[in-house]
Amino acid sequence: VRGAVNNDANAVTYTSWVTLTDGPHAIEIDWRAATAAGANNGGLTLWVDDVEQGSITTLDNDGRKVDYVQIGAVTGIDAGTRGTLYFDLFESRRDTYIGLDPTAPTAPPFPTKTDALFMDGFESGDFSAWSRNTIDGGDLSITSQAAMFGASGMQALLDDNNVIYVIDYLPYEETTYRARFYFDPNSLTMAASNAHYIFY
């Protein structure tokens, strides 16, 4: 990661690169417009895990103002970059230093993942616990009829060739994985030699 800032002539100045290890890191930036034309006192400072990692000063950017911010993979994604990024605990201020969130780990190494990744018995009545869902107009749903334990279960109505499923992204980049679920074919009829996948 590194910081980048434009001046009034749209020339970009960069901080040095900072290598990030896998795991959470607190990234904070302080952007400042120059106070007046010719003052050339604008700049950008970058902190990673509460340690200053680069500072750009004497910048001629008095003509620049903040209109909005974007967070995510906002530009410059090349064909060799693929994977999943995580963002959390976003906070912004006008002037004062923010620093580390008191509820977050204070410094690497961060806690390792627990063995448990994810579980859902569908008792919430919706798919909000899952990362994504494809329900095909309600053919995938939560119903009491589908409950094998508790009050609710997931029902998959196969009435056409459209796929219906829920997705969990939490096992991303795991090297070992176990899953257990209860399944009732519920007298589903299938033609000879037909097959379909129920877990992928």
N, CA, C and O of each residue as an XYZ file, in Angstrom:
800
protein
N       0.846     -1.165      0.000
C       0.000      0.000      0.000
C       0.898      1.237      0.000
O       1.979      1.235      0.588
N       0.428      2.296     -0.672
C       1.129      3.569     -0.611
C       0.119      4.684     -0.825
O      -0.969      4.443     -1.347
N       0.462      5.877     -0.436
C      -0.403      7.029     -0.632
C      -0.068      7.735     -1.928
O       1.078      7.715     -2.377
N      -1.069      8.361     -2.530
C      -0.885      9.122     -3.762
C      -1.750     10.364     -3.684
O      -2.879     10.310     -3.198
N      -1.221     11.493     -4.165
C      -1.969     12.743     -4.101
C      -1.664     13.585     -5.336
O      -0.524     13.639     -5.799
N      -2.706     14.244     -5.867
C      -2.565     15.101     -7.046
C      -2.345     16.552     -6.623
O      -2.880     17.006     -5.612
N      -1.543     17.275     -7.420
C      -1.443     18.721     -7.211
C      -2.369     19.446     -8.187
O      -3.126     18.804     -8.915
N      -2.315     20.747     -8.206
C      -3.214     21.522     -9.064
C      -2.977     21.260    -10.545
O      -3.889     21.444    -11.352
N      -1.786     20.840    -10.917
C      -1.478     20.528    -12.312
C      -1.800     19.074    -12.651
O      -1.483     18.596    -13.741
N      -2.431     18.381    -11.713
C      -2.829     16.975    -11.875
C      -1.645     16.018    -11.931
O      -1.783     14.891    -12.406
N      -0.486     16.454    -11.453
C       0.671     15.569    -11.319
C       0.545     14.809    -10.000
O       0.117     15.370     -8.991
N       0.923     13.528    -10.015
C       0.747     12.669     -8.850
C       2.070     12.495     -8.115
O       3.103     12.234     -8.732
N       2.031     12.641     -6.797
C       3.175     12.356     -5.938
C       2.807     11.177     -5.038
O       1.684     11.093     -4.542
N       3.770     10.261     -4.832
C       3.498      9.035     -4.083
C       4.363      8.968     -2.825
O       5.475      9.494     -2.791
N       3.836      8.319     -1.802
C       4.671      7.906     -0.684
C       5.383      6.608     -1.079
O       5.121      6.052     -2.145
N       6.265      6.140     -0.233
C       6.917      4.853     -0.480
C       5.918      3.717     -0.267
O       4.909      3.879      0.419
N       6.220      2.560     -0.869
C       5.391      1.374     -0.678
C       5.570      0.825      0.728
O       6.663      0.869      1.292
N       4.475      0.304      1.289
C       4.501     -0.396      2.574
C       3.937     -1.792      2.335
O       2.818     -1.926      1.840
N       4.690     -2.830      2.677
C       4.232     -4.204      2.503
C       3.295     -4.581      3.645
O       3.624     -4.395      4.817
N       2.121     -5.113      3.294
C       1.164     -5.551      4.295
C       1.152     -7.068      4.379
O       1.064     -7.746      3.355
N       1.238     -7.599      5.579
C       1.066     -9.022      5.775
C      -0.424     -9.346      5.750
O      -1.261     -8.453      5.882
N      -0.752    -10.626      5.581
C      -2.148    -11.043      5.615
C      -2.705    -10.807      7.013
O      -2.034    -11.090      8.005
N      -3.915    -10.295      7.097
C      -4.535     -9.983      8.377
C      -4.924     -8.518      8.441
O      -4.587     -7.754      7.536
N      -5.627     -8.107      9.492
C      -6.111     -6.727      9.597
C      -4.983     -5.719      9.816
O      -4.028     -5.983     10.546
N      -5.114     -4.570      9.175
C      -4.187     -3.460      9.371
C      -4.984     -2.162      9.413
O      -5.918     -1.971      8.634
N      -4.611     -1.278     10.321
C      -5.226      0.041     10.399
C      -4.500      0.976      9.441
O      -3.302      1.216      9.593
N      -5.221      1.504      8.455
C      -4.641      2.429      7.485
C      -5.317      3.790      7.675
O      -6.542      3.901      7.614
N      -4.514      4.801      7.901
C      -5.049      6.149      8.105
C      -4.324      7.123      7.194
O      -3.101      7.076      7.062
N      -5.086      8.004      6.567
C      -4.489      9.039      5.732
C      -4.955     10.409      6.211
O      -6.077     10.576      6.689
N      -4.066     11.377      6.070
C      -4.380     12.766      6.388
C      -4.076     13.584      5.138
O      -2.913     13.788      4.790
N      -5.129     14.052      4.461
C      -4.970     14.847      3.245
C      -5.208     16.310      3.576
O      -6.149     16.641      4.298
N      -4.357     17.189      3.050
C      -4.463     18.618      3.340
C      -4.302     19.427      2.054
O      -3.323     19.264      1.326
N      -5.267     20.296      1.786
C      -5.117     21.247      0.681
C      -4.234     22.401      1.146
O      -4.233     22.759      2.324
N      -3.485     22.976      0.214
C      -2.696     24.166      0.538
C      -3.631     25.292      0.959
O      -4.745     25.394      0.444
N      -3.200     26.125      1.877
C      -4.071     27.144      2.472
C      -4.363     28.314      1.546
O      -5.345     29.028      1.750
N      -3.532     28.525      0.534
C      -3.747     29.639     -0.386
C      -2.893     29.420     -1.628
O      -1.959     28.617     -1.626
N      -3.228     30.144     -2.680
C      -2.425     30.070     -3.901
C      -0.997     30.508     -3.598
O      -0.786     31.560     -2.994
N      -0.037     29.725     -4.004
C       1.365     30.044     -3.769
C       1.885     29.626     -2.407
O       3.090     29.686     -2.164
N       0.987     29.197     -1.501
C       1.453     28.790     -0.175
C       2.209     27.463     -0.242
O       3.160     27.236      0.506
N       1.767     26.593     -1.151
C       2.440     25.304     -1.370
C       2.694     24.535     -0.057
O       3.783     24.010      0.175
N       1.668     24.489      0.780
C       1.793     23.784      2.057
C       0.765     22.653      2.200
O       0.424     22.245      3.310
N       0.284     22.160      1.064
C      -0.606     21.016      1.107
C       0.191     19.730      1.277
O       1.419     19.733      1.192
N      -0.519     18.631      1.517
C       0.224     17.388      1.679
C      -0.651     16.194      1.995
O      -1.880     16.273      2.022
N       0.027     15.085      2.233
C      -0.615     13.821      2.574
C       0.316     13.056      3.501
O       1.521     12.980      3.262
N      -0.251     12.487      4.564
C       0.506     11.629      5.472
C      -0.205     10.291      5.561
O      -1.433     10.231      5.623
N       0.582      9.211      5.567
C       0.050      7.843      5.622
C       0.550      7.161      6.882
O       1.744      7.185      7.183
N      -0.390      6.542      7.629
C      -0.048      5.709      8.778
C      -0.535      4.285      8.515
O      -1.611      4.085      7.952
N       0.252      3.315      8.918
C      -0.163      1.913      8.896
C       0.062      1.352     10.295
O       1.175      1.401     10.820
N      -0.995      0.821     10.890
C      -0.941      0.273     12.250
C      -0.366      1.286     13.234
O       0.457      0.953     14.086
N      -0.823      2.538     13.093
C      -0.485      3.628     14.018
C       0.962      4.083     13.905
O       1.463      4.772     14.794
N       1.645      3.704     12.818
C       3.024      4.135     12.595
C       3.076      4.934     11.302
O       2.640      4.452     10.256
N       3.607      6.156     11.363
C       3.712      6.970     10.157
C       4.659      6.309      9.165
O       5.788      5.954      9.503
N       4.174      6.149      7.921
C       4.932      5.445      6.900
C       5.315      6.326      5.720
O       6.059      5.881      4.845
N       4.836      7.548      5.670
C       5.196      8.435      4.566
C       4.482      9.759      4.694
O       3.351      9.824      5.176
N       5.146     10.813      4.261
C       4.539     12.134      4.323
C       4.972     12.952      3.105
O       6.157     13.029      2.781
N       4.006     13.549      2.450
C       4.253     14.427      1.310
C       3.922     15.848      1.761
O       2.825     16.102      2.258
N       4.848     16.756      1.593
C       4.651     18.138      2.034
C       4.937     19.090      0.881
O       5.294     18.656     -0.214
N       4.783     20.365      1.122
C       5.048     21.451      0.152
C       4.312     21.220     -1.165
O       4.874     21.432     -2.240
N       3.072     20.790     -1.080
C       2.299     20.483     -2.275
C       1.474     21.692     -2.706
O       0.839     22.349     -1.882
N       1.492     21.974     -3.999
C       0.676     23.055     -4.573
C      -0.677     22.469     -4.976
O      -0.867     22.061     -6.122
N      -1.612     22.429     -4.031
C      -2.932     21.852     -4.312
C      -4.061     22.680     -3.718
O      -5.089     22.146     -3.302
N      -3.853     24.009     -3.686
C      -4.892     24.883     -3.110
C      -6.187     24.847     -3.905
O      -7.242     25.207     -3.382
N      -6.125     24.418     -5.166
C      -7.336     24.339     -5.976
C      -8.122     23.053     -5.780
O      -9.162     22.870     -6.412
N      -7.657     22.170     -4.933
C      -8.304     20.879     -4.702
C      -9.187     20.919     -3.459
O      -8.839     21.534     -2.451
N     -10.319     20.260     -3.550
C     -11.228     20.115     -2.409
C     -11.768     18.689     -2.418
O     -11.792     18.041     -3.464
N     -12.201     18.198     -1.264
C     -12.808     16.870     -1.171
C     -14.293     16.991     -1.454
O     -14.980     17.785     -0.811
N     -14.803     16.214     -2.409
C     -16.235     16.154     -2.693
C     -16.854     14.872     -2.146
O     -17.974     14.892     -1.635
N     -16.138     13.772     -2.249
C     -16.629     12.480     -1.769
C     -15.446     11.537     -1.662
O     -14.368     11.826     -2.181
N     -15.640     10.424     -0.997
C     -14.602      9.397     -0.936
C     -15.197      8.070     -1.374
O     -16.404      7.857     -1.258
N     -14.356      7.179     -1.875
C     -14.747      5.826     -2.237
C     -13.828      4.855     -1.522
O     -12.628      5.103     -1.402
N     -14.380      3.759     -1.049
C     -13.569      2.727     -0.421
C     -13.922      1.394     -1.055
O     -15.099      1.083     -1.232
N     -12.929      0.615     -1.393
C     -13.116     -0.649     -2.098
C     -12.032     -0.781     -3.148
O     -10.967     -0.176     -3.021
N     -12.289     -1.561     -4.180
C     -11.380     -1.663     -5.322
C     -11.862     -0.654     -6.356
O     -12.621     -1.004     -7.260
N     -11.428      0.586     -6.229
C     -12.070      1.690     -6.943
C     -11.490      1.963     -8.328
O     -12.165      2.569     -9.160
N     -10.255      1.531     -8.599
C      -9.679      1.771     -9.922
C      -8.381      0.989    -10.059
O      -7.823      0.535     -9.060
N      -7.900      0.830    -11.274
C      -6.583      0.263    -11.518
C      -6.463     -1.224    -11.293
O      -5.365     -1.707    -11.013
N      -7.554     -1.977    -11.403
C      -7.495     -3.423    -11.181
C      -7.026     -4.099    -12.464
O      -7.703     -4.029    -13.490
N      -5.864     -4.754    -12.406
C      -5.342     -5.400    -13.599
C      -5.725     -6.879    -13.623
O      -6.272     -7.402    -12.651
N      -5.434     -7.547    -14.739
C      -5.849     -8.942    -14.931
C      -5.129     -9.894    -13.986
O      -5.592    -11.017    -13.787
N      -4.024     -9.482    -13.405
C      -3.293    -10.353    -12.491
C      -3.696    -10.202    -11.043
O      -3.106    -10.836    -10.169
N      -4.697     -9.370    -10.770
C      -5.139     -9.133     -9.403
C      -6.510     -9.747     -9.205
O      -7.494     -9.279     -9.776
N      -6.577    -10.801     -8.392
C      -7.841    -11.476     -8.115
C      -7.864    -11.926     -6.663
O      -6.837    -12.342     -6.127
N      -9.007    -11.849     -6.031
C      -9.142    -12.267     -4.644
C     -10.205    -11.441     -3.951
O     -10.982    -10.748     -4.607
N     -10.246    -11.508     -2.646
C     -11.264    -10.832     -1.855
C     -10.600     -9.925     -0.834
O      -9.708    -10.351     -0.101
N     -11.031     -8.689     -0.790
C     -10.548     -7.722      0.188
C     -11.620     -7.515      1.254
O     -12.812     -7.637      0.970
N     -11.199     -7.204      2.478
C     -12.136     -6.940      3.563
C     -11.909     -5.531      4.103
O     -10.771     -5.075      4.211
N     -12.992     -4.852      4.440
C     -12.930     -3.506      5.007
C     -13.842     -3.451      6.229
O     -14.888     -4.100      6.258
N     -13.445     -2.679      7.234
C     -14.254     -2.587      8.442
C     -13.863     -1.323      9.197
O     -12.818     -0.735      8.917
N     -14.684     -0.901     10.146
C     -14.408      0.182     11.094
C     -13.960      1.476     10.401
O     -12.958      2.077     10.788
N     -14.706      1.896      9.378
C     -14.390      3.150      8.683
C     -14.777      4.332      9.556
O     -15.854      4.339     10.151
N     -13.911      5.327      9.637
C     -14.194      6.550     10.401
C     -13.494      7.708      9.709
O     -12.385      7.543      9.201
N     -14.123      8.877      9.681
C     -13.478     10.056      9.105
C     -13.712     11.266      9.997
O     -14.710     11.350     10.713
N     -12.771     12.197      9.937
C     -12.842     13.441     10.707
C     -12.334     14.583      9.847
O     -11.781     14.364      8.769
N     -12.524     15.799     10.330
C     -11.994     16.956      9.604
C     -10.514     17.175      9.901
O      -9.726     17.385      8.979
N     -10.127     17.129     11.170
C      -8.788     17.583     11.542
C      -7.991     16.614     12.401
O      -6.816     16.376     12.120
N      -8.591     16.055     13.430
C      -7.795     15.389     14.454
C      -7.410     13.972     14.062
O      -8.109     13.294     13.309
N      -6.270     13.549     14.601
C      -5.770     12.197     14.364
C      -6.768     11.180     14.919
O      -7.328     11.387     15.996
N      -6.991     10.092     14.197
C      -7.970      9.082     14.608
C      -7.299      7.961     15.385
O      -7.739      7.637     16.488
N      -6.256      7.364     14.848
C      -5.547      6.300     15.543
C      -6.293      4.977     15.517
O      -7.277      4.823     14.793
N      -5.824      4.032     16.303
C      -6.396      2.701     16.325
C      -7.737      2.687     17.043
O      -7.950      3.443     17.990
N      -8.636      1.828     16.590
C      -9.906      1.646     17.274
C      -9.648      0.890     18.574
O      -8.969     -0.137     18.560
N     -10.181      1.381     19.704
C      -9.889      0.721     20.986
C     -10.443     -0.695     21.087
O      -9.994     -1.473     21.929
N     -11.411     -1.039     20.242
C     -11.974     -2.389     20.298
C     -11.251     -3.362     19.377
O     -11.517     -4.563     19.418
N     -10.333     -2.856     18.542
C      -9.627     -3.704     17.578
C      -8.292     -4.147     18.148
O      -7.784     -3.514     19.074
N      -7.706     -5.225     17.619
C      -6.349     -5.610     18.039
C      -5.397     -4.442     17.846
O      -5.499     -3.713     16.859
N      -4.473     -4.259     18.781
C      -3.648     -3.058     18.772
C      -2.441     -3.153     17.854
O      -1.964     -2.129     17.364
N      -1.943     -4.338     17.613
C      -0.751     -4.464     16.756
C      -0.605     -5.912     16.314
O      -1.050     -6.823     17.011
N       0.020     -6.129     15.155
C       0.294     -7.503     14.747
C       1.200     -8.174     15.788
O       1.939     -7.462     16.469
N       1.184     -9.508     15.951
C       0.311    -10.412     15.207
C      -1.119    -10.379     15.716
O      -1.358    -10.259     16.917
N      -2.065    -10.486     14.799
C      -3.466    -10.477     15.155
C      -3.912    -11.893     15.496
O      -3.259    -12.858     15.102
N      -5.022    -12.027     16.227
C      -5.487    -13.364     16.594
C      -5.744    -14.218     15.352
O      -6.243    -13.727     14.339
N      -5.399    -15.487     15.447
C      -5.663    -16.389     14.345
C      -7.145    -16.745     14.329
O      -7.848    -16.579     15.326
N      -7.603    -17.234     13.186
C      -8.994    -17.630     13.068
C      -9.292    -18.793     14.008
O      -8.451    -19.664     14.232
N     -10.489    -18.785     14.545
C     -10.926    -19.943     15.311
C     -11.257    -21.067     14.331
O     -11.326    -20.852     13.121
N     -11.459    -22.257     14.868
C     -11.789    -23.383     14.010
C     -13.144    -23.172     13.340
O     -13.314    -23.483     12.161
N     -14.094    -22.648     14.085
C     -15.433    -22.432     13.535
C     -15.414    -21.304     12.511
O     -14.839    -20.244     12.762
N     -16.037    -21.527     11.367
C     -16.116    -20.514     10.319
C     -17.509    -19.900     10.225
O     -17.657    -18.678     10.236
N     -18.528    -20.749     10.134
C     -19.863    -20.229      9.842
C     -20.891    -21.289     10.181
O     -20.631    -22.482     10.022
N     -22.062    -20.865     10.651
C     -23.170    -21.788     10.826
C     -24.482    -21.023     10.680
O     -24.566    -19.847     11.034
N     -25.487    -21.688     10.164
C     -26.809    -21.080     10.039
C     -27.857    -22.188     10.005
O     -27.801    -23.071      9.149
N     -28.800    -22.145     10.919
C     -29.908    -23.094     10.946
C     -31.156    -22.543     10.298
O     -32.220    -23.156     10.385
N     -31.044    -21.378      9.641
C     -32.136    -20.733      8.906
C     -33.273    -20.275      9.825
O     -34.386    -20.024      9.364
N     -32.986    -20.169     11.125
C     -34.030    -19.756     12.070
C     -34.336    -18.263     11.985
O     -35.354    -17.810     12.509
N     -33.465    -17.492     11.329
C     -33.740    -16.056     11.171
C     -34.890    -15.809     10.214
O     -35.489    -14.733     10.228
N     -35.208    -16.802      9.375
C     -36.287    -16.641      8.405
C     -35.858    -15.994      7.109
O     -36.686    -15.770      6.226
N     -34.563    -15.686      6.976
C     -34.082    -15.094      5.729
C     -32.648    -15.553      5.483
O     -32.095    -16.335      6.255
N     -32.057    -15.061      4.405
C     -30.710    -15.472      4.024
C     -29.650    -14.446      4.430
O     -28.556    -14.442      3.866
N     -29.952    -13.587      5.385
C     -29.048    -12.489      5.720
C     -27.700    -12.973      6.261
O     -26.711    -12.243      6.178
N     -27.642    -14.175      6.808
C     -26.374    -14.680      7.337
C     -25.404    -15.073      6.231
O     -24.199    -15.170      6.468
N     -25.912    -15.295      5.042
C     -25.091    -15.766      3.930
C     -24.510    -14.608      3.136
O     -25.068    -13.511      3.127
N     -23.388    -14.855      2.470
C     -22.714    -13.792      1.716
C     -23.533    -13.357      0.504
O     -23.610    -12.165      0.207
N     -24.144    -14.311     -0.197
C     -24.964    -14.012     -1.372
C     -26.021    -15.079     -1.504
O     -25.910    -16.155     -0.916
N     -27.050    -14.780     -2.281
C     -28.046    -15.801     -2.579
C     -28.608    -15.592     -3.969
O     -28.680    -14.466     -4.463
N     -29.006    -16.689     -4.594
C     -29.691    -16.676     -5.889
C     -30.962    -17.485     -5.702
O     -30.909    -18.709     -5.579
N     -32.111    -16.807     -5.678
C     -33.347    -17.482     -5.248
C     -34.344    -17.716     -6.376
O     -35.352    -18.394     -6.173
N     -34.081    -17.164     -7.571
C     -34.931    -17.424     -8.739
C     -36.406    -17.182     -8.437
O     -37.234    -18.086     -8.550
N     -36.715    -15.963     -8.057
C     -38.115    -15.583     -7.842
C     -38.783    -16.282     -6.673
O     -40.006    -16.425     -6.650
N     -37.984    -16.724     -5.692
C     -38.548    -17.365     -4.514
C     -38.506    -18.880     -4.534
O     -39.005    -19.524     -3.611
N     -37.911    -19.468     -5.584
C     -37.796    -20.927     -5.613
C     -36.882    -21.435     -4.502
O     -37.041    -22.564     -4.038
N     -35.934    -20.616     -4.076
C     -35.146    -20.924     -2.880
C     -35.696    -20.054     -1.762
O     -35.739    -18.831     -1.888
N     -36.115    -20.679     -0.668
C     -36.793    -19.916      0.378
C     -36.596    -20.572      1.733
O     -36.106    -21.697      1.825
N     -36.978    -19.863      2.775
C     -36.979    -20.392      4.134
C     -38.426    -20.726      4.483
O     -39.302    -19.863      4.420
N     -38.666    -21.964      4.846
C     -40.034    -22.377      5.170
C     -40.048    -23.254      6.409
O     -39.029    -23.832      6.788
N     -41.205    -23.346      7.031
C     -41.362    -24.265      8.155
C     -41.420    -25.711      7.666
O     -41.029    -26.630      8.386
N     -41.910    -25.910      6.434
C     -41.988    -27.268      5.891
C     -40.605    -27.897      5.739
O     -40.459    -29.114      5.849
N     -39.609    -27.083      5.493
C     -38.254    -27.590      5.282
C     -37.516    -27.874      6.578
O     -36.417    -28.428      6.557
N     -38.114    -27.496      7.722
C     -37.434    -27.667      9.008
C     -37.293    -29.142      9.343
O     -38.275    -29.885      9.370
N     -36.064    -29.552      9.598
C     -35.814    -30.896     10.141
C     -35.532    -30.797     11.623
O     -35.752    -31.749     12.371
N     -35.039    -29.630     12.053
C     -34.793    -29.308     13.451
C     -35.152    -27.842     13.624
O     -34.940    -27.055     12.702
N     -35.673    -27.460     14.739
C     -36.089    -26.082     14.939
C     -37.339    -25.775     14.157
O     -38.121    -26.671     13.839
N     -37.531    -24.489     13.843
C     -38.778    -24.054     13.211
C     -38.658    -23.799     11.721
O     -39.675    -23.695     11.035
N     -37.425    -23.694     11.195
C     -37.257    -23.308      9.796
C     -36.138    -24.098      9.145
O     -35.233    -24.595      9.815
N     -36.216    -24.203      7.827
C     -35.162    -24.807      7.022
C     -35.156    -24.159      5.652
O     -36.026    -23.344      5.344
N     -34.185    -24.512      4.830
C     -34.103    -23.966      3.482
C     -34.782    -24.920      2.504
O     -34.514    -26.121      2.489
N     -35.653    -24.360      1.702
C     -36.405    -25.134      0.720
C     -35.954    -24.756     -0.680
O     -35.893    -23.574     -1.017
N     -35.637    -25.752     -1.499
C     -35.223    -25.527     -2.891
C     -36.254    -26.164     -3.812
O     -36.343    -27.389     -3.900
N     -37.019    -25.346     -4.485
C     -38.047    -25.817     -5.410
C     -37.442    -25.912     -6.806
O     -37.118    -24.892     -7.414
N     -37.290    -27.129     -7.314
C     -36.720    -27.339     -8.644
C     -37.868    -27.452     -9.644
O     -38.408    -28.538     -9.858
N     -38.240    -26.322    -10.257
C     -39.334    -26.309    -11.227
C     -38.888    -25.844    -12.607
O     -39.700    -25.717    -13.524
N     -37.572    -25.588    -12.746
C     -36.993    -25.237    -14.039
C     -35.506    -25.548    -13.950
O     -35.057    -26.136    -12.967
N     -34.737    -25.161    -14.961
C     -33.307    -25.457    -14.974
C     -32.445    -24.345    -14.376
O     -31.222    -24.372    -14.508
N     -33.067    -23.383    -13.729
C     -32.313    -22.282    -13.133
C     -31.676    -22.728    -11.820
O     -32.316    -23.391    -11.004
N     -30.413    -22.360    -11.624
C     -29.722    -22.717    -10.387
C     -30.224    -21.841     -9.241
O     -30.560    -20.675     -9.445
N     -30.271    -22.399     -8.060
C     -30.674    -21.668     -6.848
C     -29.752    -22.092     -5.723
O     -29.552    -23.287     -5.506
N     -29.184    -21.125     -4.997
C     -28.187    -21.469     -3.987
C     -27.904    -20.277     -3.082
O     -28.256    -19.138     -3.389
N     -27.258    -20.573     -1.962
C     -26.665    -19.552     -1.107
C     -25.150    -19.740     -1.137
O     -24.663    -20.842     -1.386
N     -24.408    -18.663     -0.884
C     -22.941    -18.682     -0.918
C     -22.407    -18.186      0.416
O     -22.929    -17.232      0.992
N     -21.361    -18.843      0.900
C     -20.620    -18.379      2.075
C     -19.173    -18.134      1.659
O     -18.489    -19.064      1.231
N     -18.697    -16.889      1.779
C     -17.333    -16.550      1.388
C     -16.319    -16.674      2.534
O     -15.127    -16.459      2.318
N     -16.769    -17.013      3.739
C     -15.854    -17.038      4.876
C     -14.705    -18.034      4.744
O     -13.646    -17.784      5.320
N     -14.847    -19.150      4.021
C     -13.698    -20.060      3.919
C     -12.638    -19.625      2.927
O     -11.785    -20.436      2.565
N     -12.652    -18.371      2.469
C     -11.721    -17.924      1.434
C     -10.273    -18.222      1.821
O      -9.826    -17.857      2.908
N      -9.547    -18.886      0.926
C      -8.129    -19.226      1.057
C      -7.840    -20.219      2.172
O      -6.688    -20.350      2.585
N      -8.854    -20.924      2.671
C      -8.593    -21.998      3.627
C      -7.908    -23.168      2.923
O      -8.180    -23.443      1.755
N      -7.030    -23.845      3.633
C      -6.363    -25.017      3.063
C      -6.987    -26.320      3.550
O      -6.709    -27.379      2.986
N      -7.814    -26.267      4.573
C      -8.610    -27.413      5.015
C     -10.021    -26.917      5.293
O     -10.221    -25.762      5.671
N     -10.990    -27.792      5.105
C     -12.377    -27.361      5.264
C     -13.270    -28.566      5.535
O     -13.154    -29.592      4.865
N     -14.155    -28.443      6.510
C     -15.167    -29.454      6.778
C     -16.522    -28.766      6.817
O     -16.641    -27.618      7.243
N     -17.529    -29.480      6.368
C     -18.896    -28.960      6.441
C     -19.844    -30.114      6.719
O     -19.611    -31.241      6.283
N     -20.908    -29.825      7.446
C     -21.952    -30.799      7.699
C     -23.297    -30.122      7.533
O     -23.514    -29.025      8.048
N     -24.202    -30.770      6.814
C     -25.560    -30.252      6.718
C     -26.519    -31.422      6.634
O     -26.148    -32.525      6.234
N     -27.753    -31.165      7.017
C     -28.799    -32.183      6.925
C     -29.570    -31.967      5.628
O     -29.867    -30.836      5.244
N     -29.885    -33.073      4.966
C     -30.493    -33.009      3.647
C     -31.618    -34.042      3.559
O     -31.450    -35.194      3.958
N     -32.739    -33.623      3.045
C     -33.880    -34.516      2.827
C     -34.296    -34.412      1.368
O     -34.786    -33.361      0.956
N     -34.117    -35.478      0.557
C     -34.520    -35.402     -0.851
C     -36.025    -35.277     -1.019
O     -36.487    -34.877     -2.088
N     -36.806    -35.611      0.010
C     -38.234    -35.298      0.042
C     -38.978    -35.831     -1.185
O     -39.796    -35.124     -1.775
N     -38.697    -37.064     -1.562
C     -39.382    -37.728     -2.683
C     -39.179    -37.025     -4.020
O     -40.040    -37.100     -4.896
N     -38.049    -36.344     -4.184
C     -37.720    -35.708     -5.465
C     -37.691    -36.749     -6.579
O     -37.113    -37.822     -6.407
N     -38.295    -36.450     -7.692
C     -38.259    -37.362     -8.835
C     -37.180    -36.918     -9.812
O     -37.005    -35.729    -10.074
N     -36.457    -37.908    -10.346
C     -35.403    -37.633    -11.314
C     -35.449    -38.691    -12.398
O     -35.729    -39.858    -12.127
N     -35.174    -38.282    -13.622
C     -35.123    -39.236    -14.735
C     -33.864    -40.076    -14.628
O     -32.894    -39.677    -13.985
N     -33.882    -41.231    -15.256
C     -32.716    -42.112    -15.257
C     -31.506    -41.387    -15.838
O     -31.605    -40.687    -16.846
N     -30.374    -41.568    -15.187
C     -29.082    -40.984    -15.596
C     -29.000    -39.475    -15.361
O     -27.984    -38.873    -15.709
N     -30.004    -38.848    -14.796
C     -29.923    -37.428    -14.449
C     -29.157    -37.264    -13.136
O     -29.145    -38.165    -12.297
N     -28.524    -36.113    -12.972
C     -27.793    -35.807    -11.730
C     -27.740    -34.298    -11.557
O     -27.786    -33.549    -12.533
N     -27.643    -33.865    -10.326
C     -27.367    -32.452    -10.062
C     -26.570    -32.343     -8.765
O     -26.649    -33.223     -7.908
N     -25.817    -31.284     -8.623
C     -24.981    -31.070     -7.449
C     -25.776    -30.336     -6.369
O     -26.545    -29.422     -6.666
N     -25.582    -30.744     -5.122
C     -26.253    -30.039     -4.023
C     -25.261    -29.281     -3.137
O     -25.679    -28.506     -2.277
N     -23.953    -29.491     -3.332
C     -22.944    -28.761     -2.544
C     -21.732    -28.547     -3.440
O     -21.295    -29.476     -4.119
N     -21.190    -27.353     -3.451
C     -20.104    -27.006     -4.377
C     -19.098    -26.147     -3.645
O     -18.096    -25.736     -4.230
